[in-house]
């Protein structure tokens, strides 16, 4: 599933999952800066368990000054990407739990 982001964060992100709890995100964008932002998130979140992804604080984004050095629309887009990646993990967790409980 690819998710499109509004504003100047023109990127798409998807999540491939397997039953062995591996999460591998993929993303595309025409803008170099967006590719870099998405790549940074993918590097941190890919391969993590759904619970780890959902609970991830991702303080490094603020600590390295990323949100202060981006335009407001890009900063909002970055936060939207984080939210979407966490939503993918939550959906995967809920589907896996539903299958296990059947």
HELIX and SHEET records of a PDB file:
HELIX    1   1 UNK A   32  UNK A   45  1                                  14    
HELIX    2   2 UNK A   50  UNK A   55  1                                   6    
HELIX    3   3 UNK A   60  UNK A   63  1                                   4    
HELIX    4   4 UNK A   66  UNK A   69  1                                   4    
HELIX    5   5 UNK A   72  UNK A  100  1                                  29    
SHEET    1   A 3 UNK A   3  UNK A   4  0                                        
SHEET    2   A 3 UNK A  11  UNK A  17 -1                                        
SHEET    3   A 3 UNK A  23  UNK A  29 -1                                        
END                                                                             
